[in-house]
Amino acid sequence: MIYVVGIKVFTRLRTHHHTKAAFPGVTFATLVTCLAVTIPAAELFYRLVELPSKSVAHRFFDVMTK
């Protein structure tokens, strides 16, 4: 998903913009965009997937060891 966002930003700035932006500027803008998407996505994944799965695993382990 992040790769798709980065590619869309890169192609939009590089080809569809009226004044074609320079390659280093476009790559930097793509990097910043990918970081801005990656960090919140990682936090969201941690809170929605990682923490609940840890909780379920601990409960399952407690049931198995009793």
HTML snippet that shows the backbone in 3Dmol.js (N, CA, C, O; Angstrom):
<script src="https://3Dmol.org/build/3Dmol-min.js"></script>
<div id="view" style="width:600px;height:400px;position:relative"></div>
<script>
const pdb = `
ATOM      1  N   MET A   1       0.822  -1.187   0.000  1.00  0.00           N
ATOM      2  CA  MET A   1       0.000   0.000   0.000  1.00  0.00           C
ATOM      3  C   MET A   1       0.871   1.257   0.000  1.00  0.00           C
ATOM      4  O   MET A   1       0.606   2.211  -0.732  1.00  0.00           O
ATOM      5  N   ILE A   2       1.892   1.242   0.817  1.00  0.00           N
ATOM      6  CA  ILE A   2       2.780   2.402   0.891  1.00  0.00           C
ATOM      7  C   ILE A   2       3.544   2.567  -0.410  1.00  0.00           C
ATOM      8  O   ILE A   2       3.786   3.686  -0.862  1.00  0.00           O
ATOM      9  N   TYR A   3       3.920   1.448  -1.007  1.00  0.00           N
ATOM     10  CA  TYR A   3       4.610   1.476  -2.295  1.00  0.00           C
ATOM     11  C   TYR A   3       3.714   2.111  -3.360  1.00  0.00           C
ATOM     12  O   TYR A   3       4.180   2.897  -4.185  1.00  0.00           O
ATOM     13  N   VAL A   4       2.441   1.769  -3.336  1.00  0.00           N
ATOM     14  CA  VAL A   4       1.498   2.323  -4.307  1.00  0.00           C
ATOM     15  C   VAL A   4       1.367   3.832  -4.116  1.00  0.00           C
ATOM     16  O   VAL A   4       1.324   4.581  -5.091  1.00  0.00           O
ATOM     17  N   VAL A   5       1.306   4.273  -2.874  1.00  0.00           N
ATOM     18  CA  VAL A   5       1.212   5.712  -2.600  1.00  0.00           C
ATOM     19  C   VAL A   5       2.468   6.419  -3.104  1.00  0.00           C
ATOM     20  O   VAL A   5       2.380   7.477  -3.727  1.00  0.00           O
ATOM     21  N   GLY A   6       3.628   5.840  -2.835  1.00  0.00           N
ATOM     22  CA  GLY A   6       4.884   6.446  -3.284  1.00  0.00           C
ATOM     23  C   GLY A   6       4.983   6.527  -4.794  1.00  0.00           C
ATOM     24  O   GLY A   6       5.413   7.545  -5.337  1.00  0.00           O
ATOM     25  N   ILE A   7       4.591   5.470  -5.470  1.00  0.00           N
ATOM     26  CA  ILE A   7       4.640   5.470  -6.931  1.00  0.00           C
ATOM     27  C   ILE A   7       3.673   6.491  -7.507  1.00  0.00           C
ATOM     28  O   ILE A   7       4.002   7.178  -8.474  1.00  0.00           O
ATOM     29  N   LYS A   8       2.489   6.599  -6.927  1.00  0.00           N
ATOM     30  CA  LYS A   8       1.519   7.588  -7.424  1.00  0.00           C
ATOM     31  C   LYS A   8       2.024   9.011  -7.241  1.00  0.00           C
ATOM     32  O   LYS A   8       1.861   9.852  -8.124  1.00  0.00           O
ATOM     33  N   VAL A   9       2.634   9.276  -6.101  1.00  0.00           N
ATOM     34  CA  VAL A   9       3.186  10.618  -5.865  1.00  0.00           C
ATOM     35  C   VAL A   9       4.306  10.894  -6.858  1.00  0.00           C
ATOM     36  O   VAL A   9       4.370  11.975  -7.443  1.00  0.00           O
ATOM     37  N   PHE A  10       5.180   9.927  -7.046  1.00  0.00           N
ATOM     38  CA  PHE A  10       6.311  10.109  -7.953  1.00  0.00           C
ATOM     39  C   PHE A  10       5.842  10.365  -9.380  1.00  0.00           C
ATOM     40  O   PHE A  10       6.288  11.318 -10.019  1.00  0.00           O
ATOM     41  N   THR A  11       4.948   9.521  -9.880  1.00  0.00           N
ATOM     42  CA  THR A  11       4.499   9.698 -11.272  1.00  0.00           C
ATOM     43  C   THR A  11       3.680  10.971 -11.439  1.00  0.00           C
ATOM     44  O   THR A  11       3.762  11.627 -12.478  1.00  0.00           O
ATOM     45  N   ARG A  12       2.893  11.326 -10.431  1.00  0.00           N
ATOM     46  CA  ARG A  12       2.100  12.548 -10.529  1.00  0.00           C
ATOM     47  C   ARG A  12       3.010  13.774 -10.618  1.00  0.00           C
ATOM     48  O   ARG A  12       2.794  14.656 -11.449  1.00  0.00           O
ATOM     49  N   LEU A  13       4.019  13.820  -9.766  1.00  0.00           N
ATOM     50  CA  LEU A  13       4.927  14.968  -9.780  1.00  0.00           C
ATOM     51  C   LEU A  13       5.837  14.971 -11.002  1.00  0.00           C
ATOM     52  O   LEU A  13       6.192  16.031 -11.518  1.00  0.00           O
ATOM     53  N   ARG A  14       6.207  13.794 -11.455  1.00  0.00           N
ATOM     54  CA  ARG A  14       7.172  13.706 -12.550  1.00  0.00           C
ATOM     55  C   ARG A  14       6.534  13.887 -13.922  1.00  0.00           C
ATOM     56  O   ARG A  14       7.152  14.471 -14.811  1.00  0.00           O
ATOM     57  N   THR A  15       5.317  13.402 -14.109  1.00  0.00           N
ATOM     58  CA  THR A  15       4.758  13.436 -15.462  1.00  0.00           C
ATOM     59  C   THR A  15       3.532  14.332 -15.593  1.00  0.00           C
ATOM     60  O   THR A  15       3.408  15.036 -16.595  1.00  0.00           O
ATOM     61  N   HIS A  16       2.635  14.333 -14.637  1.00  0.00           N
ATOM     62  CA  HIS A  16       1.367  15.037 -14.790  1.00  0.00           C
ATOM     63  C   HIS A  16       1.421  16.500 -14.387  1.00  0.00           C
ATOM     64  O   HIS A  16       0.506  17.262 -14.696  1.00  0.00           O
ATOM     65  N   HIS A  17       2.466  16.893 -13.712  1.00  0.00           N
ATOM     66  CA  HIS A  17       2.585  18.281 -13.265  1.00  0.00           C
ATOM     67  C   HIS A  17       2.920  19.153 -14.474  1.00  0.00           C
ATOM     68  O   HIS A  17       3.665  18.723 -15.355  1.00  0.00           O
ATOM     69  N   HIS A  18       2.388  20.356 -14.528  1.00  0.00           N
ATOM     70  CA  HIS A  18       2.623  21.232 -15.678  1.00  0.00           C
ATOM     71  C   HIS A  18       4.104  21.572 -15.836  1.00  0.00           C
ATOM     72  O   HIS A  18       4.624  21.576 -16.951  1.00  0.00           O
ATOM     73  N   THR A  19       4.772  21.853 -14.744  1.00  0.00           N
ATOM     74  CA  THR A  19       6.215  22.077 -14.797  1.00  0.00           C
ATOM     75  C   THR A  19       6.868  20.819 -14.246  1.00  0.00           C
ATOM     76  O   THR A  19       6.788  20.546 -13.049  1.00  0.00           O
ATOM     77  N   LYS A  20       7.497  20.073 -15.097  1.00  0.00           N
ATOM     78  CA  LYS A  20       8.100  18.815 -14.654  1.00  0.00           C
ATOM     79  C   LYS A  20       9.148  19.097 -13.583  1.00  0.00           C
ATOM     80  O   LYS A  20      10.098  19.851 -13.797  1.00  0.00           O
ATOM     81  N   ALA A  21       8.955  18.485 -12.449  1.00  0.00           N
ATOM     82  CA  ALA A  21       9.854  18.693 -11.323  1.00  0.00           C
ATOM     83  C   ALA A  21      11.144  17.919 -11.542  1.00  0.00           C
ATOM     84  O   ALA A  21      11.172  16.929 -12.272  1.00  0.00           O
ATOM     85  N   ALA A  22      12.203  18.377 -10.907  1.00  0.00           N
ATOM     86  CA  ALA A  22      13.501  17.720 -11.019  1.00  0.00           C
ATOM     87  C   ALA A  22      13.473  16.384 -10.271  1.00  0.00           C
ATOM     88  O   ALA A  22      12.751  16.224  -9.286  1.00  0.00           O
ATOM     89  N   PHE A  23      14.254  15.451 -10.747  1.00  0.00           N
ATOM     90  CA  PHE A  23      14.275  14.107 -10.182  1.00  0.00           C
ATOM     91  C   PHE A  23      14.624  14.092  -8.692  1.00  0.00           C
ATOM     92  O   PHE A  23      13.935  13.415  -7.929  1.00  0.00           O
ATOM     93  N   PRO A  24      15.674  14.815  -8.235  1.00  0.00           N
ATOM     94  CA  PRO A  24      15.975  14.783  -6.788  1.00  0.00           C
ATOM     95  C   PRO A  24      14.845  15.339  -5.929  1.00  0.00           C
ATOM     96  O   PRO A  24      14.583  14.816  -4.846  1.00  0.00           O
ATOM     97  N   GLY A  25      14.182  16.371  -6.386  1.00  0.00           N
ATOM     98  CA  GLY A  25      13.077  16.936  -5.626  1.00  0.00           C
ATOM     99  C   GLY A  25      11.896  15.993  -5.552  1.00  0.00           C
ATOM    100  O   GLY A  25      11.233  15.884  -4.520  1.00  0.00           O
ATOM    101  N   VAL A  26      11.642  15.317  -6.650  1.00  0.00           N
ATOM    102  CA  VAL A  26      10.527  14.373  -6.686  1.00  0.00           C
ATOM    103  C   VAL A  26      10.813  13.181  -5.785  1.00  0.00           C
ATOM    104  O   VAL A  26       9.923  12.721  -5.069  1.00  0.00           O
ATOM    105  N   THR A  27      12.031  12.678  -5.808  1.00  0.00           N
ATOM    106  CA  THR A  27      12.363  11.535  -4.947  1.00  0.00           C
ATOM    107  C   THR A  27      12.303  11.927  -3.475  1.00  0.00           C
ATOM    108  O   THR A  27      11.883  11.124  -2.641  1.00  0.00           O
ATOM    109  N   PHE A  28      12.715  13.142  -3.145  1.00  0.00           N
ATOM    110  CA  PHE A  28      12.621  13.591  -1.757  1.00  0.00           C
ATOM    111  C   PHE A  28      11.171  13.731  -1.322  1.00  0.00           C
ATOM    112  O   PHE A  28      10.815  13.333  -0.213  1.00  0.00           O
ATOM    113  N   ALA A  29      10.331  14.290  -2.182  1.00  0.00           N
ATOM    114  CA  ALA A  29       8.907  14.416  -1.863  1.00  0.00           C
ATOM    115  C   ALA A  29       8.272  13.043  -1.696  1.00  0.00           C
ATOM    116  O   ALA A  29       7.412  12.858  -0.835  1.00  0.00           O
ATOM    117  N   THR A  30       8.690  12.080  -2.513  1.00  0.00           N
ATOM    118  CA  THR A  30       8.181  10.717  -2.389  1.00  0.00           C
ATOM    119  C   THR A  30       8.630  10.093  -1.075  1.00  0.00           C
ATOM    120  O   THR A  30       7.846   9.408  -0.417  1.00  0.00           O
ATOM    121  N   LEU A  31       9.874  10.319  -0.687  1.00  0.00           N
ATOM    122  CA  LEU A  31      10.377   9.806   0.588  1.00  0.00           C
ATOM    123  C   LEU A  31       9.588  10.375   1.763  1.00  0.00           C
ATOM    124  O   LEU A  31       9.187   9.638   2.664  1.00  0.00           O
ATOM    125  N   VAL A  32       9.372  11.669   1.749  1.00  0.00           N
ATOM    126  CA  VAL A  32       8.629  12.310   2.837  1.00  0.00           C
ATOM    127  C   VAL A  32       7.199  11.780   2.885  1.00  0.00           C
ATOM    128  O   VAL A  32       6.664  11.533   3.965  1.00  0.00           O
ATOM    129  N   THR A  33       6.585  11.607   1.731  1.00  0.00           N
ATOM    130  CA  THR A  33       5.219  11.081   1.677  1.00  0.00           C
ATOM    131  C   THR A  33       5.169   9.653   2.208  1.00  0.00           C
ATOM    132  O   THR A  33       4.271   9.310   2.977  1.00  0.00           O
ATOM    133  N   CYS A  34       6.123   8.821   1.807  1.00  0.00           N
ATOM    134  CA  CYS A  34       6.140   7.440   2.281  1.00  0.00           C
ATOM    135  C   CYS A  34       6.353   7.374   3.791  1.00  0.00           C
ATOM    136  O   CYS A  34       5.727   6.556   4.465  1.00  0.00           O
ATOM    137  N   LEU A  35       7.212   8.208   4.324  1.00  0.00           N
ATOM    138  CA  LEU A  35       7.407   8.243   5.775  1.00  0.00           C
ATOM    139  C   LEU A  35       6.146   8.725   6.492  1.00  0.00           C
ATOM    140  O   LEU A  35       5.788   8.206   7.549  1.00  0.00           O
ATOM    141  N   ALA A  36       5.484   9.712   5.914  1.00  0.00           N
ATOM    142  CA  ALA A  36       4.270  10.233   6.528  1.00  0.00           C
ATOM    143  C   ALA A  36       3.151   9.197   6.521  1.00  0.00           C
ATOM    144  O   ALA A  36       2.254   9.254   7.362  1.00  0.00           O
ATOM    145  N   VAL A  37       3.191   8.261   5.596  1.00  0.00           N
ATOM    146  CA  VAL A  37       2.179   7.203   5.545  1.00  0.00           C
ATOM    147  C   VAL A  37       2.611   6.003   6.388  1.00  0.00           C
ATOM    148  O   VAL A  37       1.776   5.371   7.035  1.00  0.00           O
ATOM    149  N   THR A  38       3.895   5.688   6.388  1.00  0.00           N
ATOM    150  CA  THR A  38       4.400   4.496   7.066  1.00  0.00           C
ATOM    151  C   THR A  38       4.242   4.586   8.581  1.00  0.00           C
ATOM    152  O   THR A  38       3.797   3.625   9.208  1.00  0.00           O
ATOM    153  N   ILE A  39       4.587   5.687   9.159  1.00  0.00           N
ATOM    154  CA  ILE A  39       4.576   5.812  10.620  1.00  0.00           C
ATOM    155  C   ILE A  39       3.159   5.673  11.196  1.00  0.00           C
ATOM    156  O   ILE A  39       2.975   4.893  12.130  1.00  0.00           O
ATOM    157  N   PRO A  40       2.152   6.393  10.683  1.00  0.00           N
ATOM    158  CA  PRO A  40       0.798   6.163  11.213  1.00  0.00           C
ATOM    159  C   PRO A  40       0.265   4.768  10.894  1.00  0.00           C
ATOM    160  O   PRO A  40      -0.457   4.189  11.705  1.00  0.00           O
ATOM    161  N   ALA A  41       0.606   4.223   9.736  1.00  0.00           N
ATOM    162  CA  ALA A  41       0.141   2.881   9.387  1.00  0.00           C
ATOM    163  C   ALA A  41       0.737   1.838  10.327  1.00  0.00           C
ATOM    164  O   ALA A  41       0.052   0.888  10.707  1.00  0.00           O
ATOM    165  N   ALA A  42       1.990   2.001  10.703  1.00  0.00           N
ATOM    166  CA  ALA A  42       2.623   1.066  11.636  1.00  0.00           C
ATOM    167  C   ALA A  42       1.969   1.149  13.011  1.00  0.00           C
ATOM    168  O   ALA A  42       1.736   0.122  13.649  1.00  0.00           O
ATOM    169  N   GLU A  43       1.677   2.336  13.460  1.00  0.00           N
ATOM    170  CA  GLU A  43       1.007   2.497  14.761  1.00  0.00           C
ATOM    171  C   GLU A  43      -0.392   1.903  14.729  1.00  0.00           C
ATOM    172  O   GLU A  43      -0.807   1.240  15.680  1.00  0.00           O
ATOM    173  N   LEU A  44      -1.111   2.132  13.660  1.00  0.00           N
ATOM    174  CA  LEU A  44      -2.450   1.572  13.516  1.00  0.00           C
ATOM    175  C   LEU A  44      -2.412   0.047  13.496  1.00  0.00           C
ATOM    176  O   LEU A  44      -3.237  -0.600  14.142  1.00  0.00           O
ATOM    177  N   PHE A  45      -1.469  -0.530  12.767  1.00  0.00           N
ATOM    178  CA  PHE A  45      -1.320  -1.984  12.724  1.00  0.00           C
ATOM    179  C   PHE A  45      -1.002  -2.530  14.111  1.00  0.00           C
ATOM    180  O   PHE A  45      -1.547  -3.555  14.520  1.00  0.00           O
ATOM    181  N   TYR A  46      -0.128  -1.851  14.826  1.00  0.00           N
ATOM    182  CA  TYR A  46       0.242  -2.293  16.171  1.00  0.00           C
ATOM    183  C   TYR A  46      -0.972  -2.316  17.089  1.00  0.00           C
ATOM    184  O   TYR A  46      -1.180  -3.282  17.823  1.00  0.00           O
ATOM    185  N   ARG A  47      -1.769  -1.260  17.050  1.00  0.00           N
ATOM    186  CA  ARG A  47      -2.914  -1.169  17.958  1.00  0.00           C
ATOM    187  C   ARG A  47      -4.080  -2.073  17.546  1.00  0.00           C
ATOM    188  O   ARG A  47      -4.793  -2.585  18.410  1.00  0.00           O
ATOM    189  N   LEU A  48      -4.282  -2.274  16.249  1.00  0.00           N
ATOM    190  CA  LEU A  48      -5.429  -3.059  15.793  1.00  0.00           C
ATOM    191  C   LEU A  48      -5.138  -4.539  15.615  1.00  0.00           C
ATOM    192  O   LEU A  48      -6.061  -5.353  15.667  1.00  0.00           O
ATOM    193  N   VAL A  49      -3.870  -4.912  15.405  1.00  0.00           N
ATOM    194  CA  VAL A  49      -3.546  -6.317  15.141  1.00  0.00           C
ATOM    195  C   VAL A  49      -2.643  -6.904  16.220  1.00  0.00           C
ATOM    196  O   VAL A  49      -2.947  -7.950  16.792  1.00  0.00           O
ATOM    197  N   GLU A  50      -1.550  -6.235  16.490  1.00  0.00           N
ATOM    198  CA  GLU A  50      -0.530  -6.789  17.382  1.00  0.00           C
ATOM    199  C   GLU A  50      -1.021  -6.939  18.823  1.00  0.00           C
ATOM    200  O   GLU A  50      -0.920  -8.021  19.403  1.00  0.00           O
ATOM    201  N   LEU A  51      -1.545  -5.870  19.396  1.00  0.00           N
ATOM    202  CA  LEU A  51      -1.994  -5.935  20.790  1.00  0.00           C
ATOM    203  C   LEU A  51      -3.141  -6.926  21.006  1.00  0.00           C
ATOM    204  O   LEU A  51      -3.084  -7.710  21.954  1.00  0.00           O
ATOM    205  N   PRO A  52      -4.179  -6.922  20.165  1.00  0.00           N
ATOM    206  CA  PRO A  52      -5.231  -7.929  20.376  1.00  0.00           C
ATOM    207  C   PRO A  52      -4.730  -9.363  20.207  1.00  0.00           C
ATOM    208  O   PRO A  52      -5.172 -10.254  20.932  1.00  0.00           O
ATOM    209  N   SER A  53      -3.821  -9.602  19.268  1.00  0.00           N
ATOM    210  CA  SER A  53      -3.322 -10.970  19.088  1.00  0.00           C
ATOM    211  C   SER A  53      -2.469 -11.402  20.274  1.00  0.00           C
ATOM    212  O   SER A  53      -2.484 -12.576  20.643  1.00  0.00           O
ATOM    213  N   LYS A  54      -1.735 -10.489  20.873  1.00  0.00           N
ATOM    214  CA  LYS A  54      -0.977 -10.826  22.081  1.00  0.00           C
ATOM    215  C   LYS A  54      -1.918 -11.186  23.219  1.00  0.00           C
ATOM    216  O   LYS A  54      -1.683 -12.145  23.953  1.00  0.00           O
ATOM    217  N   SER A  55      -2.970 -10.418  23.356  1.00  0.00           N
ATOM    218  CA  SER A  55      -3.940 -10.688  24.410  1.00  0.00           C
ATOM    219  C   SER A  55      -4.596 -12.055  24.230  1.00  0.00           C
ATOM    220  O   SER A  55      -4.728 -12.813  25.191  1.00  0.00           O
ATOM    221  N   VAL A  56      -5.000 -12.365  23.021  1.00  0.00           N
ATOM    222  CA  VAL A  56      -5.618 -13.660  22.739  1.00  0.00           C
ATOM    223  C   VAL A  56      -4.621 -14.789  22.974  1.00  0.00           C
ATOM    224  O   VAL A  56      -4.982 -15.834  23.515  1.00  0.00           O
ATOM    225  N   ALA A  57      -3.391 -14.588  22.578  1.00  0.00           N
ATOM    226  CA  ALA A  57      -2.365 -15.622  22.770  1.00  0.00           C
ATOM    227  C   ALA A  57      -2.121 -15.887  24.256  1.00  0.00           C
ATOM    228  O   ALA A  57      -1.986 -17.040  24.665  1.00  0.00           O
ATOM    229  N   HIS A  58      -2.064 -14.833  25.059  1.00  0.00           N
ATOM    230  CA  HIS A  58      -1.860 -15.023  26.496  1.00  0.00           C
ATOM    231  C   HIS A  58      -3.041 -15.746  27.143  1.00  0.00           C
ATOM    232  O   HIS A  58      -2.858 -16.605  28.006  1.00  0.00           O
ATOM    233  N   ARG A  59      -4.249 -15.388  26.719  1.00  0.00           N
ATOM    234  CA  ARG A  59      -5.427 -16.071  27.264  1.00  0.00           C
ATOM    235  C   ARG A  59      -5.445 -17.537  26.848  1.00  0.00           C
ATOM    236  O   ARG A  59      -5.778 -18.403  27.656  1.00  0.00           O
ATOM    237  N   PHE A  60      -5.098 -17.818  25.624  1.00  0.00           N
ATOM    238  CA  PHE A  60      -5.064 -19.195  25.131  1.00  0.00           C
ATOM    239  C   PHE A  60      -4.002 -19.998  25.889  1.00  0.00           C
ATOM    240  O   PHE A  60      -4.232 -21.150  26.256  1.00  0.00           O
ATOM    241  N   PHE A  61      -2.849 -19.386  26.116  1.00  0.00           N
ATOM    242  CA  PHE A  61      -1.788 -20.069  26.859  1.00  0.00           C
ATOM    243  C   PHE A  61      -2.231 -20.361  28.278  1.00  0.00           C
ATOM    244  O   PHE A  61      -1.951 -21.437  28.807  1.00  0.00           O
ATOM    245  N   ASP A  62      -2.923 -19.410  28.904  1.00  0.00           N
ATOM    246  CA  ASP A  62      -3.420 -19.637  30.275  1.00  0.00           C
ATOM    247  C   ASP A  62      -4.420 -20.778  30.302  1.00  0.00           C
ATOM    248  O   ASP A  62      -4.413 -21.566  31.247  1.00  0.00           O
ATOM    249  N   VAL A  63      -5.271 -20.892  29.307  1.00  0.00           N
ATOM    250  CA  VAL A  63      -6.242 -21.979  29.239  1.00  0.00           C
ATOM    251  C   VAL A  63      -5.520 -23.310  29.047  1.00  0.00           C
ATOM    252  O   VAL A  63      -5.887 -24.311  29.662  1.00  0.00           O
ATOM    253  N   MET A  64      -4.509 -23.326  28.208  1.00  0.00           N
ATOM    254  CA  MET A  64      -3.775 -24.571  27.928  1.00  0.00           C
ATOM    255  C   MET A  64      -2.964 -25.050  29.120  1.00  0.00           C
ATOM    256  O   MET A  64      -2.792 -26.257  29.293  1.00  0.00           O
ATOM    257  N   THR A  65      -2.464 -24.145  29.942  1.00  0.00           N
ATOM    258  CA  THR A  65      -1.618 -24.546  31.060  1.00  0.00           C
ATOM    259  C   THR A  65      -2.407 -24.885  32.318  1.00  0.00           C
ATOM    260  O   THR A  65      -1.834 -25.414  33.270  1.00  0.00           O
ATOM    261  N   LYS A  66      -3.698 -24.597  32.349  1.00  0.00           N
ATOM    262  CA  LYS A  66      -4.500 -24.909  33.544  1.00  0.00           C
ATOM    263  C   LYS A  66      -4.937 -26.338  33.548  1.00  0.00           C
ATOM    264  O   LYS A  66      -5.619 -26.772  34.477  1.00  0.00           O
TER     265      LYS A  66
END
`;
const viewer = $3Dmol.createViewer("view");
viewer.addModel(pdb, "pdb");
viewer.setStyle({}, {cartoon: {color: "spectrum"}});
viewer.zoomTo();
viewer.render();
</script>
